[in-house]
Amino acid sequence: MIDRRSLIAGGLALVGTPAFAARPNLPSKRPAVADRLFKSRAVEREIARVSARIADPKLRWMFGNCYPNTLDTTVRMSTIAGAPDAFVITGDIPCLWLRDSSAQLRPYLHLVRNDPALRTVFRGLIARQSRSILLDPYANAFLEDPAGKTELSWALHDQTEMKPGVAERKWEIDSLCYPMRLAYGYWQATRDATPFDATWAEAARASLRTYREQQRKDGRGPYSFLRASNRNTETMALEGWGNPAKPNGLIQCGFRPSDDACLYPYLIPANHFAVTTLRELAVVAKEARNDTALAADATALAAEVEPALNENGKMRLRDGREVWAYEVDGFGNAVFMDDANVPSLSALAYMGCVPATDPLWRRTADAAWSDANPYFFKGTKAEGIGGPHVGLGQIWPMSLIIRALAGADDATVRTCLRMLRDTDADTGFMHEAFDKDDPAKFTRSWFAWTNGLFGELLVHLADTRPALLAAPL
């Protein structure tokens, strides 16, 4: 039986004396070629291309380990009814998260047009996600066996409508946004309509139906969730229905992308992401399927949520600055914070929800990277954003990567790169979180989402700021 707390503690236990200085030849930490789960010539060429542009030897070594990590270790390919099926696990938890799996493939999107083998992974994941959504659009994580029962120890006794094939049933708006984003990215990159069949369209309609149910205009809807835990972030308030919220057009959310429970039910960055990806869904529905009804439905919902965001999603800090709130309840209550997991306030520009030059977002991002955010931590080894999920003083590398991706100046990007390079505990990989004063204390030694995001950053810099990578850090 898998124990989530053991996984977290295990990340700490696996760390010994930093060994980077003892490895002058920087041997690859990838599996042997024969043991890699999926191989892509395009990805191997990209590793060589980008590595040649990275002057810093340790950063170059880490890129070579991290960028292919999803394909090397997490993709389980098969076929269903003659079509590709890709079950993409998150890493040290052998389940598929809709969010993580989508984000894990994103760094390879620009290569997919010229690599037929890589296209099968994307087709397979789009198909697997569609079938998973149809099992239960309220679930965040799924099993490889659609008839299986969860073996996640922390989910065994949840009081919710647990269904076969579901690993965990935490309702998170972004769980349905990410498949929309994956579909749109694949369509834009390839113009290949193959994955967008009747099952995909049915899953898209189920997603829209779920969003409308969670606007809760006509009652509290069908979803509730209770978990016995000594952490209040693992369960929902008021017998599993969540804290009160006044219907206003926004979509209510049970859990954040960290899998932690929301304080107020309207999670603002997730609603932003929903508006953006609903419009992306409409593009795919219209162009790949000529499904004008589905496209119109998605567009109409986005048009309803967007003005509700502008009317209800802002707040003022104590110093008078207007910013986006992290969560609100529709009654006038709001909380300002940020959590490293994406979607976050800091990531709104990266997600394409706002321009990187938008003044309101810039104020919000600056405040998130300051003591205005209770989950911003500054230590002797690094500074960055964490969240409640693994406790105070724990910085998530994801926050550093997003800061560097979100239009920062060269000096800020270099600072982020140095901190990422120097806080891996000399493992050659990214982690979930590390201690602000002692990076040798970290959680999750195998977390493919952040590995891929780190690779995405270096590919982006190689193409947009090559001089930065070519110079010493």
C-alpha positions, 0 to 999 in steps of 0.5 A: 500500500502506498503511503503519501506521507511516507513518500514525502518523508522518503524524499528526506531520507534518501538524501545523504551528503551532497555528492556533486563535487565528487562527480567531476564527469557528471554522469547521466542520471537517465535510465539505461537506453533499454530501460527507457519507457519511450524513446523519441529521436526528436527529443534526443536531438533537442537535448543535444541542441539545447545542451550545446547552448548552456555554458554552466556544466551543472545546469547542462547536466540537470537539463539532460536529466530532467527534460526527458524524464517524463518519456524516460520514466512515466509513459506507459504505452498500449493500445485500446481498440487499435488506437494508442493509449498513454497512461502517464504517471506523476512519478513516485505515485503510480497514478495519472493526474489530469493536470500533471500528465498534461503539463508533463507532455507540454515541453515536447509540443514544439517537436511533435509535428516532425516526430510521428512516434511522439504524436502517438503519445499525445494521441494516447494521452488525449484519449486516456484523459477523455475516457477518464473524464467520462469515468468521473469529471470530478476526479483529479487522479485515475488508475491505469485499470478503469475498473480498479479500486484505489490503493492510495492509502489516504483515499481509501476511506474518503466519504464521496462518490468514489467510482471504479478507475478513480485514484482520488476524487478531489474536485479541482477546476484545473483538472478539466482545464489541463486536458483542454490546454493539451488538446489545443496545444496539440491541434495548434502544433499538428492540425491532426484531428485524429484524437478529437473523436466522439469520445473526446467531444463527449468528455468536453461536454461533461467538463462544461456540464461540471463547470456549470454545476459548480457555478451552483446557481441552482443549489449546491450540486452533486459533489461533496468530499470528506476525509478523516485527516489531522490536516484541515487542508485534506477535507472540505468544510461543512459536511463536505460541501465547502465554505459558503459562497454567493453565486455570481457566475464564477465556478466553485472549487473544492481543492487547489492545484496543490490538492489542498482544500480551498478556504473560499470556494472561488479560486481566482487563478483557476477561474482565469485558467478556465476562461482561457482554456474554454476558448481554446476548447472552442477553437478545437471543437470548431476547427478539428470537428466542425462542432459549432454547438460545442464551440458555442457552448464553451465560448458562452461559458467563458463569456459568463465567467470572465466578467464575474472575475473582473467584478469579484476577483480583485482586492486591495492589499493593506498598502492600498494596491489593487491586486487579483485575490487568490480566493473569494467567496462572493460575499466580499471576503477575499484572501491574498496569498499565492501557492506555487502550484500552477494555476497560480496568481504568479503564473497567470501570464505563463498560462496565457490568461493575461499579458506579461505587461498587464499592470494589475498582474505585475502588481499581483505577481510582485506582491506574491513574491514578497512578505504580502504572501504568507507562503513566500519564504526567504532563507539562506539558500534561496527564496521563493513561494511554497504553500500549505501542502508540505509546510512553512519554510518549504520552497517549491522549485516550480515557483522559481521556474514560473518566475523565470518564464513569466517575462522576468528581466535577465538578472532575475532569470539568472538568479532563479537559474542559480537557485534552481542549480544550487538547490537540487541536493546534487541529485540532478533533478527537481523536487516538489519542495526544499527547505529554504535553509537546507536544500538537502531536505526535500520532498519527492525525489521523482516528480516528473511535472517539475522536471519537465517544467525545468526543461521547458524553461531551458528550451525557452531560454535557448530560443529567446535568450541564448546569450544568457545561457551562454554566459557564466551564471 
